[in-house]
Amino acid sequence: MPDYGHELLLGSFITPSAHDPARAVGLAELTEAAQLDVASFQDHPYNPDYLDTYTLLTWVAARTQRIRVSANVTNLTLRPPAMLSRTAASLDILSQGRFELGLGAGAFPQAVHSMGGRRLTPGQAVGALGEAIDILRGVWEADEPGPLRFEGEHYSVPAMKRGPRPAHDIGIWVGSYKPRMLSLTGRKANGWLPTLEYLQSPGMAEAIKIIDEAALEAGRRPGDIRRLLNLLDVDFSATSRGHFHGPPEQWVEELLPLVLDHGFSAFLIGGDNPRLIRTFGEEVGPALREAVARERATTGTPAVAQRPAAVLAQRHASLDYDSIPPSLTEKVVEPGDAAYEGVRHTYIRTGSPALVIQALNADDVVTALAYARSQGVEVSVRSGGHGISGRSTNDGGIVIDLSKMNSVEVIDRAARRVRIEPGARWGNVARALAPHGLAISSGDYGDVGVGGLATAGGLGYLARRYGLTIDHITAVEIVVADGRTLRVDADHYSDLFWAIRGAGGNFGIVTAFELQAQEITEVVSATIVVDATDTAGFLLEWGQLVEAAPREVTSFLSLLPARRGGPVTGQITLVYASGDVEGAQNALTPFLNIAPVLDQQAHLAPYHVIVAPPGNRHRGQGMEDTHSGLLEHITPQAATTIEEMVKSGDILIMQFRSMGGAVHDVPKGAMAWSHRTQHFSVIAATAPVYASRLDVHWERLRPLLNGMYLSFETSTDPARLLDAFPQPALARLRALKAVWDPDGVFNRNFNIAAAAPVATAQADPVA
């Protein structure tokens, strides 16, 4: 009975006492603080002295950031599988993939019956559990066509709409002891979750044999079933005697054979004792992990993929999946995994990568990057996943997904200093900063991820008042191509700090940003929809009003072609970066007079409300062909050319974003983004069928442009680099590329070809 190579999971088994609910929650929080991995709770709904476990799990998930949560184990008889599937998926989505489903056939039948539950024989309970697992997985297969229909001996589902899909492949961990339940575990479960003290007959070795044989008969590998173990009778007293009684080093000696000889990879301790939890996490955990890693290195035990044969068959031949580092095996999503459909695409673009690695911290990023480099395939880095340019996914390569690295922290309120991880989305950032009276100028859409925007520019609703997002970055933590993790700021690796602000995607993977936020709470927001049939005249007047407006005013404009006999429409968005209603009224009213108004609304609102994240599913549902450019001013020639583009029928939308104001306050050479004279960004987008026509139109507009915003450009023509980085910025970037990424590892985000290093390139800190 071998070690199957699973990542170790250590955690707690907590009593959900209704008499001291704060203690139950506190023990879960302590579990996370002690660097353990799982907080689990008994589930006995018939016990009036206990809290409802699933309500408690939701509360605990909201109070923690990292640990997994699970019932240990769910009483199936009182939680019908159709409803349980929705509960489990909801918990997993809300916790961002941190829920696992401990599941049991239902103990204490008399107590269950007293609540109206069915009284089942042991044999019936096993059959019901098997049917329940099928129903659970069927509901979670949200992309399967048609409703779920199931007719079994114990459960009937006539026509249930599937979904929602969980955030990750929820593990179904079955608590089983008798042969029929053990056989079911081997055939259908993801994990076996017994309690050591109850493993009497058939005994541990015989139970494992039954599970393994059943797995093989079902076409599975024994390693597909994780082995977890509850330890209830435990004590760290040096004077105590017995199994799992004694000092931490004795625990390591006793747990190690369970891992290496019996294949257990998860241990959950009971006792509801804070000292036990702390010692288990802070002393036993590190020592046990080190001992297991040492033994695995000696024996060459590979990490195992807990995946069925049907999933393994979808692996790409170009990738060595067996060499995925053990620390990442629980954090990868492969083609065929249930979670794959939710991570393969961006919001805008479709993709079919061979592997998605969902990093949780900088160490994961380092390991993921090293593995990706060893495979010789295309590597994409994704933060929040919006991805208009399409470069944060790929076909057949590896995606390093940072979406789970999404914390937002105010680290110095007086200095307005905040730390944000790259996977956070800007709507969530705005919401997290609002209670502190702070905001950061970012994009216009709360679903956009921090990492891509904060390394490229950041042209949002507060731009004319506060500048670009990158103007407020004071430091970054970054993993560079050679695997080092660096803290970079104006005094440390200053040339790299210069490059990251505007061309960051070419120089590494940022794992955290530090920024100085602005003191802002409420803003005045207005939307005006107009008849823009006189497109050129309307554009000229809008542009002039924007340039003449006070800095508090930032305006976005979307031009939509005529549809079904209607006019060309213009949607003007105006944000006045203050709660001064009278000042806003004076500044915004002139915009009502530039074209016939079809609709209008204005309101005073907290800033975070206007960038609230919509929570869209990222499934490649947007327009895949866009071009981007910058205009010094909207001139008559530019306005006429744009009118012809909009009225051609070949373009689905054109959008304009105002710059100027504070954007122009930053010196041109202060960072890689060096566009400090232009007043407008312009984007044209269309469907793939019209892509070639868009190109023709854009070539007519190009001579009137001066620069480009990379994040909105889907062309990969190297000639466009000079649009994004006019000289001398491009020459400096090429020299720095030779220092920091000479092999071109980060080549997806408009690759900057390396040149010979220049004297100013700093590979070591200057302070």
C-alpha positions, 0 to 999 in steps of 0.5 A: 500500500504505497504513498500516492504522492498527494499534497499533505492536508492538515486540519481540525475537526471541530464540534459545532456547539450552539452553546459557544458559537464564537468558540467554534468559529474561533477554532476555525480562524485559529486553524488558518492562523496556525497554517493548517489547511482544513477546518471541518465540522461534525454534521448532526442536524438532529442535535439541538445542542449543535449549530446547523453545520452548513450555515456555520460553514458559510460563516467560517468561509466568510471569516477566513481567506485560505483554508478549505471548509468541510462537513465531517461528514454530511448527514445525507439522509437529512440533506437530499442530494438535489438541494445539497448539490446547490448548497455545495456549489454555492459554498464553493463559489462564495469561498472561491473554491475552498469547499470540500464535501465530506459525505456519509450515508447517515448515522443514528437512524432513529434520530434521523427518523425523528426529524422526518428522515427516511429510516434506511437499512444499512444496505439501502443507505449504501445504495442511496449514497451511490445515487446521491453522488451521481446526482451531485456530479450531474447537477455540477456538470452545468455545461451538459445539454439539457436538464438532469434526469435521474430515476433511482431506487432511492432518489428521483430527479425528473428534470432538474436544471443543472448548475451552478458549476462549482469554482473547483472540482469539489472533492467528495470525501466519504466516511466509510467503514464496512465493506459495501461502503468501502467498495462504493468509496473506491468506485465513486469517491474522491476521498476516504474519510474515516476516524482512526478510533472507529477503524476496527473491523475490517481494520485499516489494511483490509479497508484500504485493500477493499477500496483499491480493488474496487477502484481498479474494477471501476477503471480507476487508479487507487491513487485517485482516492485521497486517504484522510484520517480523523484523529480524536484521542490526541494529546501533546502532553509530554507525560501522556502515553499512547498513540498520538499522545506525547511531544510533536516529534513523536507525532511525526514518527507515528504519522510518517508511516501512515503517509508512506506505508498506507497512503494517507495524506490528510489528518484532522485532529479533534479535541476542540483545544486551541493549544492542540490546533496551534501545536499541530499547525506550528510544530507538527505540520512543518516537521511532518511536511519536511519528513515526507518531502525528504522521504519522497525525494529519496524514493522518487515518489511522483505526485499523483493526479486525482483524475479519472481515466477519461480526464487523463485521456484529454491530456496534451502530448506536449506536456509532461503532466507527471513532472508537475511539482507536488506543491502544485498538484492540487492547484492545476486544472487540466482539460477534462477537469470539471473546472476547466471550462471556467478557467480556459477562457478570458471574458473576451477571448477563447482559449484551450490551454494544456494546463492552468496553474492557479497560484495561491502565493508568490512561492506557487508563482516561482514553482509554476514559472520554473515548471512552465519553462521546463516544458518549452510551451507557450506561457500566458499570465492571467490576473483577473481574466478580462483580457481584451488583447487575448494574451492571457490565455492560449491554445496548448500552452500553460496559463499561470492564473493569479485570480486566487491571489486577490487580497486587498489590504490598507497597510498605512491609512495615514499615508493612504498606502495599500497593497493589492494582489494581481488577481483582485478585480477593480470593483472589489478593490473599490469596495474594499477601500470604500470603508476607509474613504479611499479609492484608486483611479483604475478602469471603467469596468469592475470586472477587470483584473488588477495585474493586467491593468496596473502593469499597462496603464490604467485609464479610468473614471478618475484619470483627469483628476488623479492620473493613471493607475500606474502613476500611483504605484510605489512598489511591486513584488515581482517574480522575474524570469530567473525565478527570483522574487524581488521587491522593486521601487524607486530605490531598488531595481529602479530601472525595472521599476521604470519598465514595469509601469507600462510594460510590466507584462514583458518583465515578470509576474507581479505578485503584489502592488503597493499604491497610494490611494486617493481620498475620495468617497462620493462622485457624481456620475451621469450618463447621456444617450444622444442622437449622434447622426451628425457624428463628426460634428458631435465628436468635435464638440464633445472633444472640445468640451472635455478638454475645456472641462475642469479636472474633476471631469473625466468622460468616456464616449461609446459610438454605436452604429445605426441599427434597424432604422435608428440613428447612430447613438452616442453614450456619454459617461461623465464622472465628476470626481467629487461629491460637490453636486453644484460644481458637478452640475455646472461642469456637466450641464454643457454636455446636454447641448451637443446633440439631441438627447435620447435619455439621461440620468445623473446621481451622487454615488459612492465611487465603488458603486460605479465600478462594481464588478458584475461577476461575469463568467469568463467564456470568450464572449466578447469581440475578438478584434480591436484596434487602439490608438491615441489622439492629441485632439479630435480634429475635423479630419479625425472626426470625419474619418471616424464618422465614415468608420461608424457608418460603414457597418463594419464596426460594432463599437468605437469608444473614446476615453478622455486623458489630459489633466493629471495624466499630463502632470507626470514627466514623459520619461518617468516610466515606460508609459510615455504618452503625456500629451494626448487627450484621448484614447480611441478603440474600435472593435468588431466581430471576427467576420469583419476583422479585415474590413476593420483593418482597412478602416484603421489604416486610414485613421492611423496617420492621425494617431499618436501612440497606442494603449496596449491592453486594447490592441489585438494585433501582434504586428511588431511594428506597433511597438513604437506606437506603444513605446515611442523612442527613446522608451523602446530602446531602453526597454529592449536593453532592460529586456536583455538584462531581465528576460534575455530568453524571452520567457514573457513574450505574450504581451507584445513581446519586446525583443531583447537588445544589448544591455545598457549601462543604466540596466540594474540587475542588483539593488541600488539601495 
